[in-house]
Amino acid sequence: MELELILAVVGTMLFVLGLLSNVIKRLFLSSVLLALMLGVGVGPHGLGLIDPGRFPPDESRLLEEFARLTLAVSLMGAGLQISRSDLRENLKRSVVLLAAGMVGMWLLTALGAWLLLGLPIWVALLLGAILTPTDPVVASSLVIGDLAKDNLPRDVRRSLQIEAGANDGLALPFVLLAVFMLVEPPGDALTSWAAEAARGVGIAVAVGLPLGWLCGKLVELAVHRWQVEITSLFTLGLALAGLTLGIVSMLGGSGVLGVFLAAVAFSVVLEEKIRDELERVQEAVAHFLVLPIFTFFGAGLPWSEWRGFGMAGVGFALWVLLLRRVPVVWPALRAAGTDARRTAFFAWFGPVGVAAIYYATFVERFPIEEGAQIYAATALAVCASIVAHSLTATPGIRWFGGRSAFGTLRHPLDRHAEESR
């Protein structure tokens, strides 16, 4: 009954979003933010129509798998937009964002958790690792659509997508390091971590890249040699996401990283016409999954744990928004030669979302005493990021393009809502 109700609620929401998309954009809202608000409204602390706690057998495991599937589909959509030239032109900036950016965000977030929430150092480092990856779901939505294309150069849009796509899987070693230091003796922890991290990333690379390349070659062969119509191949992106996620995960690798690598390898092989057609279908499927997960997430928000944090929770949410990314990305990109306007945009727009939800539920498999605090702090940071980045998306993009932040509005996070009408 709960699942059917969620489907009915989300279906209604998709319909309403299509009808009122212009009104929503003028209010600086987004479909992701509205889905979160809807979840709160129909959850136990609202109308009480949906209670994630009643889902058998385990709410956190269900949310973990839901987040993993949503990530896989979203990462495939992001990867399909990246061409060979995008990789070349954005290599230096992407390396800076993935290397210095990830390490800095991890340590700064952990520092905030230790200072403000009073978490033990390795628990704080685990929370910092969970909140390190930027979210491909929200990040991709920020840089697609007419508003983004009119105001953001292609290199800015692709850099955000490459960072968000790659750092979801690359966050796994950070998460595992903290987990093993918490659940195993120090002497054994580093050995276990090195083996598990190498296996997770190594399998993702060894399977994702060749699988994506092979599938891309098969698609080109089908179109040019066998005369198969492109419209007959619309589900291939979704199929490749599921195939890669399944194989990499079964072998013990990072499934989300494997999917993104497969998507990029798949994309660089395809002709632009084929890639564009597959991209549209992938975006529509991703949008259909994004709304349910944020509705489900909103219905299960840990309000009692948030009250327990008190003002320290508010301080931590602000810390994540203002001090997790800006002090790292700004000096790193400026030192790498990026201009001030681009640097300011990258420094602010590093949203937290589905990737953090996935890792927060993933670590609940391990016997960590502070597990409830970790999830509550993650949920708080995700909600703060959704609100802040949704409300600033349109003004920020228009500012980058040198336009008034309050002109005719086309909210980038609602492009999918327009296409679903």
PyMOL commands that set and color helices and strands:
alter all, ss='L'
color gray80, all
select helices_A, chain A and resi 2-19+21-26+31-42+52-54+59-79+84-89+91-98+100-116+121-130+136-142+146-151+154-170+172-183+186-224+230-233+236-250+255-269+272-299+303-309+311-323+326-335+340-348+354-365+371-400+412-419
alter helices_A, ss='H'
color red, helices_A
deselect
rebuild
show_as cartoon
